[in-house]
Amino acid sequence: MQRLVDIAPPEVHAVWDLLGAIADPEVPVLTITDLGLVRSVERRGDGWVIGFTPTYSGCPATEHLLGEIRAAMTENGYAPVHIVLQLDPPWTTDWMGPDCA
């Protein structure tokens, strides 16, 4: 069975790698992709759409992380970028990657 990640364009893989370098400010040894906060990466038209779910709706780090995503994307030529805040379904520890154990 072929996985979507196997057929995604190389640019999408590069963006996932880029976002995987953004550390969580509360647990800096983990990244936002380790924690499963990045839900999707899509190339749309001439820009990018990033789906993002914070660990909870009132998370004080949300604005900081959204700024980090925007900065990383723009500085690396992936602009314009639109971030979609996805609160439903809510984040769960089930979304954490194997590096979080």
C-alpha positions in Angstrom: 0.0 0.0 0.0 1.4 3.4 -1.0 1.2 6.1 1.7 0.4 9.7 1.0 3.7 10.8 2.4 5.4 8.6 -0.3 3.7 10.4 -3.2 3.8 14.0 -1.8 5.8 16.4 -3.9 9.4 17.0 -2.8 8.6 20.6 -1.7 6.0 19.2 0.8 8.6 16.9 2.3 11.0 19.9 2.6 8.4 21.9 4.4 7.7 19.1 6.8 11.5 18.9 7.5 11.6 22.7 8.0 8.7 22.6 10.4 10.4 19.7 12.2 13.2 22.0 13.2 10.8 24.3 15.3 11.2 23.4 18.9 8.3 23.5 21.3 9.0 26.3 23.8 7.8 24.4 26.8 9.7 21.2 26.0 12.5 22.3 23.7 13.9 18.8 23.1 10.7 18.1 21.1 9.6 19.8 17.9 6.1 20.8 16.8 6.1 17.8 14.4 7.2 15.4 17.1 4.2 16.5 19.2 1.8 16.2 16.2 0.9 19.9 16.3 1.3 20.2 12.5 -1.7 18.5 11.0 -1.2 19.1 7.3 1.1 20.8 4.7 -0.5 21.7 1.4 0.7 23.6 -1.7 -2.2 25.7 -2.9 -1.8 28.0 -5.9 1.2 30.1 -5.3 1.3 29.6 -1.6 1.2 27.2 1.3 -1.5 26.1 3.8 -0.4 24.7 7.1 -2.9 23.0 9.4 -1.9 23.5 13.1 -3.5 22.2 16.3 -2.3 23.5 19.7 -2.1 21.2 22.7 -5.2 23.0 24.0 -7.3 25.9 22.9 -5.9 28.4 25.4 -2.2 27.4 25.0 -0.1 30.5 25.7 2.5 29.3 23.2 0.2 29.2 20.2 0.9 32.8 18.9 4.6 32.2 19.4 4.5 29.0 17.4 2.4 30.5 14.6 5.0 33.3 14.4 7.8 30.7 14.2 6.0 28.8 11.5 5.5 32.0 9.4 9.1 33.1 9.9 10.6 29.7 9.0 8.4 29.4 5.9 9.0 33.0 4.7 12.7 32.9 5.3 13.1 29.7 3.3 11.1 31.0 0.3 7.8 29.2 1.1 5.5 32.2 0.9 2.8 33.2 1.1 1.8 31.0 4.0 -1.6 30.7 5.5 -2.0 28.8 8.8 -5.3 27.2 9.6 -5.9 26.8 13.3 -7.6 23.4 13.8 -9.2 23.0 17.2 -11.5 20.2 16.3 -10.6 17.4 16.8 -8.7 18.6 19.9 -5.0 17.6 20.2 -4.3 14.3 21.9 -1.1 12.6 23.0 -1.9 9.9 20.4 -0.6 12.3 17.8 2.8 12.4 19.4 5.6 10.7 17.4 7.8 7.9 18.6 10.6 10.3 19.6 8.3 11.6 22.4 8.3 8.4 24.4 
